């Protein structure tokens, strides 16, 4: 089966491409001229040059494919307008290309995020039916992308997969946590325990493929996350054991997180790149519960978390060390 993957040069997208090839699919990758192909080197893929705003390139990319995995998206930006252009308008353009050229597509999978629905109000993991309450521009843009998909669900076979925090080889976001731990500091935000659904990228891409190939998943939305709920303090302790290093637990008051974000935003004004931590990222970080329930995915297409926290951290740290990201 011919498959198109957007965001294929990124963290999750590149792992998805590898799994699809392993499963015997012929994979097309939508890439920009400026895209780094580091994670795709040596893989038997077909490159389709273009982006989500090149309508002719999109029509060419989706022609003749049976599946589209839309994992491209903007996760860091300076303005809400940038998020909405990339994540909403880009998704609409891709959907329109599919509707024009490949309306009989077996499945269109939108790789979304828990941020589209927001944090869980209590430690009880949030479910798909919960009313969305995104707290950031990024989250609002992902919700609008979901709504764009839902608006065409009567004419296209669409599945939406919401992801919680994802870690693993090639990740640069949660890497900062591992990097800080390797330097002997265990950062802990606030003075209350904070809980998270944390999933290894291998489980994520397996869940995406299971969802795409399940007829029960047509027209449905799923959380694809961890069976267990993790406390960030426990994640840190596991990381210390894997690194075989001691680390001083540094508690950062929630107000301190916002102060750091403020300084970072000021510095970002003099850089073409957005700040690594801005006020919206700080708002994410101070939440007590980012937990989600994957029971629906388990029931509909047999998804299960297979990579334990210890195994996942060990795999990730090993990769970082091999690549020289950690010493």
C-alpha positions, 0 to 999 in steps of 0.5 A: 500500500502506498502511504504518505507521511507529513512531518516525516523528517521529525521526531515522531514522523521518522519513527513512523516511516521506519515502522511503515517500511518494516510493515511492507508499505511504500512510503512517500515523504512530503519534505521542504527544500530546507528539511533535514533528512538525517533521520531518513538517510538510507530508507527506501522512501519517495521524496515529494518536495513541497509543503502544506501551502503548495496545493499542487504539490499536495495533490501530487503527493496524495495521488494514488495513496491509500493512507495519509498520516498527517504528523506535520505541525508547528510546536513552537512559534512566536504568535498565535497566528503562526500556530493557526497557519501551520496547524489549521490552514495546513491541515485544511489544505491537505484535506482538500487535496485528499478530497479532490484527488483521493476521496476513496482514501482508506484512512486519513490519520491526524496526529493530534495532541492532548493539548487540544483538549487540555490538562485533566482537572484531577489525577483521573485520566481524561477521556475522549468525551471530555469537553475541550479546554485548551490552555495555549495557542498551540492547543487551540490550533490543534483543536481547530485542526481536529474540527477541520477533520471532523467537518469532513468525516462524512466524506473521508475516512478520518481517525484522530489520535491525541498524544500525551507527552512523548519521549524517545530517540531523536526527541529534542523537547524532553531531552532537556530534562535528561540533559539537566539530569545528566548534569546532576540536577533534577528539576521539579516544578512547584511544591505539589506532585505533578502527574503525566501520561508519558509514552515512548515513541515506539508505542506511539507509532505502533498505536497510530498504525493500529488505528489506521488499519482498524475499521472500528476507528473510522470517524473516531478520536483516541488518546494513544498514551501510557497505561500507567500514570507517572509522577515527574519525581519518579521519572527523575528517580528512574532516570538517575538509576539509568544514568547511574548518577546522583542528582540534586532535586531542585524545586522551581516555584511555579512563579519562577517558571513564569519568570524564566519564561519571561526572560526567555521571551525577551531574549527571543525578540532578538532571535529568529527562533521562538523561545524554548520556554515561553509563557504558554509553555510555562502554563503547560508546565505548572499544571498538576495533571496531564493524564489521559485514558487510552482504554478506548484505543485498547478496546477498539484496536488492541493498543497497549503500552509495551515499553515500560518507563525503565526500558524507555528511559534506558533506550532513550539515554543510550541513543543520546549517548551514542549520538553524543547528546549526553556524556 
